[in-house]
Amino acid sequence: MRIRIGYELVYNFPQPTPMILNLNVHYSRASDMVRPDHLITRPSMPVSAYRDGFGNWCTRLVAPTGRLVLTADALINDSGLVEATAPNAWQIDVQNLPEETLVFLLGSRYCETDQLSAVAWQLFEHAPMGWARVQAICNYVHNHITFGYEHASSTKTALQVYHERRGVCRDFAHLAVAFCRCMNIPARYCTGYLGDIGVPRSDAPMDFAGWFEAWVGGAWYTFDPRNNQARIGRVLIARGRDAADVAISTCFGANTLESFKVWTDEVA
């Protein structure tokens, strides 16, 4: 199948302001792109690109004073298959983990493993290890946290989500990531596109989605505590320790986000 993906972000700046953007589809999907997701700016301006420490494509620019429109409209091929699961995947002992996974065992800005460790072990100590334990964590988060866009906060952490019991998809992912790390399972935060493909269409406004990947059975597998089911057509943008590493935009100065649109639809 083919999926149309894209966005339109409208900002207003009181003065020239540097920005870092994390909006390009992840390099691992480069061969699937039919029409690339080139960033278009209005007004036109110089931009530069680089790859961050996690391998994500990032863009730098200096926004001019006044209104700035950022947009992209792409087509991507997708298998149309439900994403892979591995219920028998085992948990690897910490001393045998690949070195590149170790950073995803540590606490981070939004995932306070030190403050959630006792809770995690109380909740999941007796869950079977490996895939089943990660799924038990997703089940807990899915069943105990209430979803609502009105609960969104850019400063909310996993510990706050645990106590408040409400949040958006990134909050579901942060709490699950923190619990996994507490249980010695590497987990990394992901952001990207996730449309209503293969599921009933939602009336809620489309947004970028947050989920996570856990290292079990010698590979990274996708988990989504917000939806808590394998999906079709998930398109990765970026991975990191938590949302701080994969912010869609980082502005180094005052600004107003006037409009925010995201689309991801199957193309007949």
Residue frames relative to the residue before (quaternion, step in Angstrom):
aa qw qx qy qz dx dy dz
M 1.0000 0.0000 0.0000 0.0000 0.00 0.00 0.00
R 0.2925 -0.7140 0.5964 0.2213 3.53 -1.35 0.23
I 0.1653 -0.7808 0.5995 0.0599 3.52 -1.08 0.83
R 0.2796 -0.7296 0.6005 0.1700 3.54 -0.95 0.93
I 0.0017 -0.8001 0.5981 -0.0467 3.56 -0.76 1.07
G 0.2842 0.7677 -0.5491 0.1683 3.55 -1.14 0.53
Y 0.2108 -0.7651 0.5996 0.1028 3.51 -1.36 -0.02
E 0.0820 -0.7331 0.6660 0.1111 3.51 -1.42 0.21
L 0.0235 -0.7913 0.6096 -0.0412 3.55 -0.61 1.20
V 0.1056 -0.8000 0.5902 0.0225 3.58 -0.82 1.02
Y 0.0572 -0.8017 0.5945 -0.0253 3.56 -0.68 1.18
N 0.1450 -0.7353 0.6451 0.1490 3.50 -1.38 0.23
F 0.1207 -0.8157 0.5657 0.0083 3.56 -0.79 1.10
P 0.3976 -0.7259 0.5060 0.2427 3.61 -0.90 0.87
Q 0.7863 0.0534 -0.0224 0.6152 3.60 1.27 -0.31
P 0.6629 -0.4777 0.3563 0.4532 3.64 -1.16 0.28
T 0.0277 -0.8307 0.5500 -0.0812 3.56 -0.74 1.13
P 0.3915 -0.7042 0.5355 0.2530 3.62 -0.79 0.95
M 0.0715 -0.7867 0.6128 0.0205 3.56 -1.16 0.73
I 0.1422 -0.7117 0.6745 0.1356 3.52 -1.34 0.50
L 0.1258 -0.8038 0.5807 0.0286 3.56 -0.83 1.04
N 0.1060 -0.7626 0.6360 0.0523 3.55 -1.08 0.80
L 0.2617 0.8156 -0.4519 0.2492 3.54 0.52 1.27
N 0.5952 0.5961 -0.3701 0.3917 3.61 1.19 -0.29
V 0.5663 -0.5774 0.4684 0.3556 3.55 -1.12 0.70
H 0.5950 -0.6138 0.3986 0.3322 3.56 -1.01 0.91
Y 0.6004 -0.6096 0.3843 0.3469 3.57 -1.04 0.83
S 0.5868 0.5945 -0.3743 0.4026 3.61 1.13 -0.52
R 0.7084 0.3995 -0.2613 0.5198 3.61 1.24 -0.27
A 0.3113 0.7946 -0.4839 0.1937 3.60 1.25 0.19
S 0.6874 0.4932 -0.2963 0.4432 3.60 0.92 -0.85
D 0.6373 0.5333 -0.3278 0.4494 3.60 1.25 -0.29
M 0.5457 0.6487 -0.4005 0.3480 3.59 1.20 -0.35
V 0.2341 -0.7596 0.5961 0.1131 3.56 -0.86 1.05
R 0.7455 0.0424 -0.0246 0.6647 3.54 1.06 -0.87
P 0.4037 -0.7643 0.4417 0.2405 3.61 -0.46 1.17
D 0.4655 -0.6821 0.4989 0.2628 3.52 -1.24 0.57
H 0.0389 0.8270 -0.5569 0.0672 3.57 0.72 1.09
L 0.4336 -0.6896 0.5220 0.2528 3.55 -0.98 0.91
I 0.1044 -0.7604 0.6396 0.0438 3.55 -0.95 0.99
T 0.1256 -0.7950 0.5912 0.0513 3.57 -0.83 0.98
R 0.0584 -0.7592 0.6467 0.0438 3.54 -1.14 0.71
P 0.4332 -0.2793 -0.8210 0.2458 1.55 -1.04 2.29
S 0.6272 -0.5322 0.4127 0.3912 3.54 -1.31 0.31
M 0.0857 0.7934 -0.5953 0.0937 3.58 -1.06 0.80
P 0.5976 -0.5499 0.4210 0.4040 3.60 -1.21 0.29
V 0.0226 -0.7643 0.6442 0.0166 3.57 -1.13 0.75
S 0.1237 -0.7638 0.6255 0.1006 3.55 -1.25 0.45
A 0.2594 -0.7795 0.5584 0.1154 3.55 -1.18 0.59
Y 0.0354 0.7736 -0.6324 0.0186 3.55 -1.24 0.54
R 0.3868 -0.6754 0.5624 0.2792 3.56 -1.31 0.16
D 0.3776 -0.7414 0.5100 0.2183 3.54 -0.83 0.99
G 0.7588 -0.4176 0.2657 0.4234 3.57 -1.32 -0.03
F 0.6850 0.4423 -0.2796 0.5069 3.59 1.27 -0.26
G 0.5910 -0.6051 0.3513 0.4013 3.59 1.29 0.08
N 0.4853 0.6699 -0.4380 0.3518 3.59 1.24 0.10
W 0.4476 -0.6614 0.5299 0.2852 3.57 -1.16 0.69
C 0.0306 -0.7993 0.5998 -0.0228 3.58 -0.81 1.04
T 0.2397 -0.7627 0.5890 0.1179 3.55 -1.23 0.60
R 0.1645 -0.7689 0.6112 0.0908 3.56 -1.07 0.81
L 0.1413 0.7605 -0.6285 0.0817 3.53 -1.14 0.73
V 0.3207 -0.6872 0.6001 0.2546 3.54 -1.34 0.12
A 0.3160 -0.7677 0.5311 0.1694 3.55 -0.46 1.24
P 0.3983 -0.7162 0.5120 0.2574 3.61 -0.90 0.83
T 0.6429 -0.4716 0.4133 0.4399 3.56 -1.28 0.14
G 0.7405 0.3924 -0.2968 0.4579 3.56 -0.97 0.86
R 0.7833 -0.3514 0.2672 0.4377 3.54 -1.28 -0.51
L 0.0255 -0.7784 0.6273 -0.0072 3.56 -1.02 0.91
V 0.1329 -0.7711 0.6206 0.0503 3.55 -0.89 1.03
L 0.0809 -0.7687 0.6343 0.0169 3.55 -0.90 1.04
T 0.1281 0.8120 -0.5569 0.1189 3.58 -0.71 1.02
A 0.0159 0.7504 -0.6607 -0.0129 3.52 -1.36 0.43
D 0.0500 -0.7811 0.6223 0.0066 3.55 -1.15 0.66
A 0.0451 0.8449 -0.5201 0.1164 3.56 -0.24 1.32
L 0.2469 -0.7062 0.6334 0.1979 3.52 -1.42 0.20
I 0.0305 -0.8020 0.5964 -0.0084 3.55 -0.97 0.87
N 0.4110 -0.6803 0.5483 0.2602 3.55 -1.08 0.76
D 0.0170 -0.7790 0.6267 0.0048 3.55 -1.12 0.71
S 0.5875 -0.6095 0.4031 0.3477 3.56 -1.10 0.68
G 0.3602 -0.7337 0.4970 0.2914 3.57 1.11 -0.62
L 0.5522 0.6096 -0.3882 0.4157 3.56 1.31 0.12
V 0.5486 -0.5631 0.4921 0.3740 3.53 -1.25 0.45
E 0.5425 -0.6561 0.4097 0.3277 3.60 -0.88 0.92
A 0.6393 -0.5993 0.3525 0.3284 3.51 -1.17 0.77
T 0.0836 -0.7459 0.6576 0.0642 3.51 -1.25 0.67
A 0.0942 -0.7894 0.6052 0.0402 3.57 -1.23 0.49
P 0.1381 -0.8569 0.4904 0.0785 3.60 0.48 1.17
N 0.7099 0.4416 -0.2694 0.4781 3.61 1.13 -0.46
A 0.3904 0.7300 -0.4841 0.2835 3.60 1.24 0.13
W 0.3429 -0.7710 0.5111 0.1639 3.55 -0.83 1.03
Q 0.4734 -0.6378 0.5263 0.3036 3.54 -1.34 0.27
I 0.3065 -0.7666 0.5433 0.1523 3.56 -0.85 1.02
D 0.5091 -0.6509 0.4723 0.3068 3.57 -0.90 0.93
V 0.6290 -0.5805 0.3636 0.3677 3.56 -1.04 0.81
Q 0.6765 0.5102 -0.3094 0.4316 3.61 0.88 -0.88
N 0.7180 0.4196 -0.2468 0.4974 3.61 1.23 -0.33
L 0.4524 0.6955 -0.4499 0.3305 3.59 1.25 0.06
P 0.5285 -0.5938 0.4850 0.3646 3.62 -1.08 0.59
E 0.5972 -0.6156 0.3757 0.3509 3.57 -0.98 0.81
E 0.6510 0.5438 -0.3322 0.4124 3.59 1.01 -0.74
T 0.6493 0.5102 -0.3302 0.4573 3.62 1.21 -0.26
L 0.5330 0.6928 -0.3932 0.2851 3.59 1.17 -0.51
V 0.6061 0.5640 -0.3637 0.4269 3.61 1.05 -0.68
F 0.6871 0.4801 -0.2745 0.4712 3.57 1.17 -0.57
L 0.5411 0.5448 -0.4238 0.4804 3.55 1.28 0.54
L 0.6462 0.5737 -0.2963 0.4068 3.56 1.25 -0.48
G 0.5886 -0.5486 0.4564 0.3799 3.54 -1.28 0.40
S 0.0746 -0.7914 0.6060 0.0283 3.58 -1.19 0.53
R 0.8158 -0.3158 0.1723 0.4529 3.57 -1.34 0.11
Y 0.8169 0.2387 -0.1012 0.5153 3.59 0.80 -1.00
C 0.7160 0.4076 -0.2273 0.5192 3.60 1.26 -0.06
E 0.0846 -0.8475 0.5240 -0.0011 3.56 0.12 1.36
T 0.1642 -0.8310 0.5256 0.0789 3.57 0.19 1.27
D 0.6177 0.5653 -0.3591 0.4123 3.59 1.04 -0.68
Q 0.7385 0.4132 -0.2253 0.4828 3.59 1.00 -0.81
L 0.7178 0.4229 -0.2482 0.4942 3.59 1.22 -0.32
S 0.4360 0.7384 -0.4439 0.2600 3.59 1.22 -0.22
A 0.6815 0.4872 -0.3035 0.4540 3.60 0.79 -0.97
V 0.6317 0.5254 -0.3242 0.4688 3.58 1.03 -0.80
A 0.6624 0.5238 -0.3092 0.4375 3.57 0.87 -0.98
W 0.6955 0.4674 -0.2924 0.4608 3.59 0.84 -0.92
Q 0.6148 0.5374 -0.3494 0.4595 3.58 1.09 -0.62
L 0.7176 0.4627 -0.2457 0.4588 3.56 0.98 -0.89
F 0.8509 0.2364 -0.0486 0.4667 3.58 0.82 -1.01
E 0.3565 0.7632 -0.4837 0.2378 3.60 1.21 0.11
H 0.7615 0.3768 -0.2009 0.4876 3.58 0.97 -0.80
A 0.4648 0.6442 -0.4712 0.3833 3.60 1.22 0.16
P 0.5699 -0.5860 0.4299 0.3834 3.62 -1.01 0.68
M 0.5065 -0.6740 0.4491 0.2958 3.55 -1.02 0.79
G 0.7159 0.4467 -0.3261 0.4262 3.54 -1.30 0.35
W 0.8448 -0.0962 0.1000 0.5167 3.55 -1.15 -0.76
A 0.6648 0.5297 -0.3170 0.4207 3.58 0.84 -0.94
R 0.6493 0.5030 -0.3247 0.4690 3.59 1.04 -0.70
V 0.6303 0.5080 -0.3374 0.4804 3.60 0.98 -0.76
Q 0.6617 0.4984 -0.3145 0.4636 3.58 0.94 -0.83
A 0.6111 0.5379 -0.3478 0.4650 3.60 1.06 -0.69
I 0.6320 0.5172 -0.3227 0.4784 3.58 1.05 -0.75
C 0.6556 0.5011 -0.3131 0.4702 3.60 0.93 -0.88
N 0.6345 0.5297 -0.3321 0.4545 3.58 0.96 -0.83
Y 0.6531 0.5154 -0.3176 0.4548 3.57 0.91 -0.91
V 0.6847 0.4835 -0.2929 0.4601 3.59 0.79 -1.01
H 0.6553 0.5258 -0.3096 0.4454 3.57 0.92 -0.92
N 0.7449 0.4310 -0.2208 0.4589 3.58 0.94 -0.91
H 0.7550 0.4059 -0.2111 0.4697 3.61 1.13 -0.50
I 0.6998 0.4080 -0.2699 0.5206 3.59 1.22 -0.24
T 0.3075 -0.7517 0.5613 0.1591 3.57 -0.91 0.99
F 0.3142 -0.7611 0.5405 0.1726 3.56 -0.82 1.03
G 0.2785 0.7422 -0.5883 0.1595 3.55 -1.14 0.75
Y 0.4878 -0.6769 0.4624 0.3000 3.60 -0.84 0.96
E 0.6045 0.5698 -0.3561 0.4279 3.57 1.14 -0.54
H 0.6509 0.5162 -0.3095 0.4627 3.60 1.27 -0.28
A 0.4377 0.7216 -0.4480 0.2949 3.60 1.28 0.00
S 0.1119 0.7589 -0.6359 0.0847 3.56 -1.10 0.82
S 0.4393 -0.7247 0.4688 0.2492 3.56 -0.78 1.02
T 0.7167 0.4336 -0.2569 0.4821 3.61 1.19 -0.31
K 0.4732 0.7007 -0.4357 0.3086 3.61 1.25 -0.10
T 0.2112 -0.7900 0.5689 0.0875 3.56 -0.90 1.01
A 0.7079 -0.4443 0.3320 0.4374 3.56 -1.32 0.18
L 0.6432 0.5234 -0.3284 0.4522 3.59 0.95 -0.83
Q 0.6529 0.4980 -0.3136 0.4768 3.60 0.98 -0.79
V 0.6237 0.5292 -0.3408 0.4635 3.58 1.01 -0.77
Y 0.6400 0.5332 -0.3272 0.4462 3.59 0.94 -0.86
H 0.7239 0.4307 -0.2516 0.4767 3.59 0.92 -0.84
E 0.7185 0.4521 -0.2580 0.4613 3.61 0.97 -0.84
R 0.2376 -0.8164 0.4890 0.1945 3.58 1.21 -0.60
R 0.7087 0.3563 -0.2955 0.5323 3.60 0.99 0.78
G 0.2488 0.7712 -0.5591 0.1754 3.56 -1.17 0.54
V 0.5092 -0.5915 0.5128 0.3576 3.54 -1.35 -0.31
C 0.7815 -0.3798 0.1958 0.4547 3.59 -1.28 0.10
R 0.6350 0.5252 -0.3525 0.4435 3.62 0.97 -0.71
D 0.6389 0.5251 -0.3283 0.4564 3.59 1.08 -0.67
F 0.5966 0.5387 -0.3488 0.4819 3.58 1.07 -0.73
A 0.6872 0.4893 -0.2846 0.4553 3.57 0.87 -1.00
H 0.6503 0.5280 -0.3288 0.4362 3.60 0.91 -0.86
L 0.6678 0.4894 -0.3165 0.4630 3.59 0.89 -0.85
A 0.6616 0.4972 -0.3076 0.4695 3.60 0.94 -0.84
V 0.6256 0.5299 -0.3328 0.4659 3.59 0.99 -0.79
A 0.6651 0.5022 -0.3078 0.4590 3.58 0.87 -0.93
F 0.6576 0.5025 -0.3155 0.4642 3.60 0.91 -0.86
C 0.6374 0.5232 -0.3341 0.4564 3.61 0.95 -0.84
R 0.6717 0.4922 -0.3070 0.4608 3.59 0.83 -0.92
C 0.6199 0.5400 -0.3416 0.4554 3.58 1.03 -0.75
M 0.7192 0.4093 -0.2280 0.5131 3.58 1.13 -0.69
N 0.5494 -0.6658 0.3585 0.3555 3.59 1.29 0.49
I 0.5038 0.5909 -0.4501 0.4410 3.57 1.12 0.76
P 0.4005 -0.7128 0.5103 0.2667 3.65 -0.58 1.04
A 0.0483 0.7926 -0.6038 0.0699 3.57 -0.93 0.92
R 0.0703 -0.8047 0.5894 0.0126 3.56 -0.95 0.92
Y 0.4783 -0.6879 0.4842 0.2523 3.54 -1.08 0.86
C 0.1114 -0.7951 0.5952 0.0336 3.58 -1.07 0.80
T 0.0681 -0.7674 0.6342 0.0649 3.54 -1.20 0.56
G 0.2334 0.7725 -0.5635 0.1768 3.56 -1.14 0.64
Y 0.6512 -0.4779 0.4120 0.4217 3.50 -1.30 -0.53
L 0.0909 0.7649 -0.6359 0.0477 3.56 -1.09 0.75
G 0.1088 -0.8245 0.5550 0.0196 3.54 -0.28 1.29
D 0.5967 -0.5597 0.4392 0.3711 3.54 -1.35 0.10
I 0.2369 0.7683 -0.5465 0.2345 3.56 0.56 1.23
G 0.8228 0.1537 -0.1457 0.5274 3.56 -0.64 1.11
V 0.7098 0.3322 -0.2385 0.5735 3.58 1.30 0.14
P 0.6502 -0.4929 0.3732 0.4416 3.63 -1.18 0.31
R 0.4929 -0.6783 0.4652 0.2839 3.56 -0.96 0.90
S 0.3284 -0.7483 0.5498 0.1726 3.55 -0.94 0.96
D 0.4350 -0.6842 0.5249 0.2590 3.54 -1.20 0.63
A 0.5104 0.6589 -0.4178 0.3618 3.59 1.26 -0.22
P 0.5823 -0.5731 0.4301 0.3839 3.62 -1.09 0.58
M 0.4879 -0.6534 0.4897 0.3085 3.57 -1.05 0.76
D 0.0275 -0.7793 0.6251 -0.0340 3.54 -1.11 0.80
F 0.5736 -0.4960 0.4766 0.4448 3.55 -1.27 0.04
A 0.3334 -0.7639 0.5275 0.1641 3.58 -1.06 0.77
G 0.2135 -0.7504 0.6089 0.1435 3.54 -1.29 0.47
W 0.0945 0.7634 -0.6335 0.0839 3.57 -1.00 0.88
F 0.3005 -0.7582 0.5308 0.2305 3.62 -1.12 -0.34
E 0.2907 -0.7147 0.6040 0.1998 3.52 -1.39 0.21
A 0.1601 -0.7751 0.6063 0.0769 3.56 -1.04 0.82
W 0.3757 -0.7154 0.5471 0.2187 3.57 -1.11 0.77
V 0.2349 0.7327 -0.6032 0.2100 3.56 -0.40 1.28
G 0.8242 0.2134 -0.1574 0.5005 3.57 -1.11 0.63
G 0.6565 -0.5477 0.3110 0.4150 3.58 1.14 0.53
A 0.7440 0.3011 -0.2119 0.5576 3.60 1.19 0.41
W 0.4913 -0.6184 0.5184 0.3279 3.54 -1.35 0.29
Y 0.0474 -0.7903 0.6109 0.0037 3.57 -0.92 0.96
T 0.4836 -0.6822 0.4841 0.2575 3.53 -1.13 0.79
F 0.0062 0.7580 -0.6520 0.0167 3.53 -1.11 0.89
D 0.1076 -0.8062 0.5818 0.0019 3.56 -1.02 0.84
P 0.1676 -0.8386 0.5074 0.1055 3.63 0.13 1.19
R 0.5609 0.5894 -0.4012 0.4207 3.60 1.15 -0.38
N 0.7816 0.2829 -0.1448 0.5367 3.60 0.79 -1.01
N 0.1574 -0.8506 0.4829 0.1362 3.57 1.23 -0.64
Q 0.6761 0.3786 -0.3416 0.5318 3.55 0.88 0.99
A 0.5526 -0.5830 0.4753 0.3589 3.54 -1.21 0.55
R 0.1687 -0.8206 0.5449 0.0356 3.56 -0.93 0.95
I 0.4132 -0.6595 0.5704 0.2627 3.53 -1.41 0.18
G 0.8526 0.2618 -0.1530 0.4255 3.55 -1.12 0.70
R 0.3328 0.7251 -0.5325 0.2825 3.60 1.10 0.57
V 0.0938 -0.8033 0.5879 0.0181 3.61 -0.81 1.01
L 0.3131 -0.7875 0.5103 0.1465 3.55 -0.46 1.27
I 0.2044 -0.7354 0.6318 0.1347 3.54 -1.15 0.78
A 0.8193 -0.1402 0.1554 0.5338 3.59 0.63 -1.06
R 0.2025 -0.7437 0.6257 0.1201 3.52 -1.36 0.50
G 0.1514 0.7826 -0.5978 0.0855 3.55 -1.22 0.56
R 0.7288 -0.3941 0.2991 0.4734 3.56 -1.27 -0.23
D 0.7504 -0.1709 0.1206 0.6271 3.57 1.10 -0.78
A 0.7853 -0.3569 0.2115 0.4596 3.59 -1.26 -0.12
A 0.5568 0.6118 -0.4001 0.3945 3.60 1.14 -0.45
D 0.6863 0.4894 -0.2797 0.4596 3.59 1.10 -0.67
V 0.7895 0.3024 -0.1312 0.5177 3.60 1.13 -0.53
A 0.1766 0.8089 -0.5415 0.1459 3.59 1.08 0.64
I 0.5282 -0.6433 0.4543 0.3174 3.58 -0.90 0.92
S 0.7859 -0.0662 0.0405 0.6135 3.58 1.02 -0.79
T 0.0997 -0.7507 0.6503 0.0603 3.53 -1.16 0.73
C 0.1092 -0.8093 0.5770 0.0131 3.56 -0.62 1.20
F 0.2590 -0.7811 0.5541 0.1259 3.57 -0.82 1.01
G 0.7352 0.2695 -0.2318 0.5771 3.52 0.74 1.19
A 0.6980 -0.4697 0.3384 0.4214 3.54 -1.30 0.20
N 0.1413 0.7774 -0.6041 0.1034 3.57 -1.10 0.73
T 0.2396 -0.7291 0.6179 0.1712 3.52 -1.35 0.28
L 0.2645 -0.7327 0.6051 0.1645 3.58 -0.85 0.99
E 0.1946 -0.8396 0.5019 0.0726 3.57 -0.25 1.29
S 0.8071 0.0131 0.0371 0.5892 3.58 1.05 -0.69
F 0.0439 -0.7945 0.6048 -0.0340 3.56 -1.08 0.83
K 0.0992 0.7917 -0.5919 0.1145 3.58 -0.55 1.19
V 0.0171 -0.7696 0.6382 -0.0078 3.56 -1.07 0.83
W 0.0186 -0.7949 0.6057 0.0295 3.58 -1.04 0.70
T 0.0856 0.7491 -0.6539 0.0636 3.52 -1.23 0.69
D 0.1621 0.8079 -0.5304 0.1991 3.55 -0.18 1.34
E 0.4926 -0.6303 0.5135 0.3104 3.53 -1.11 0.72
V 0.2707 -0.7529 0.5820 0.1451 3.56 -0.98 0.94
A 0.4390 -0.7093 0.4892 0.2546 3.56 -0.73 1.11
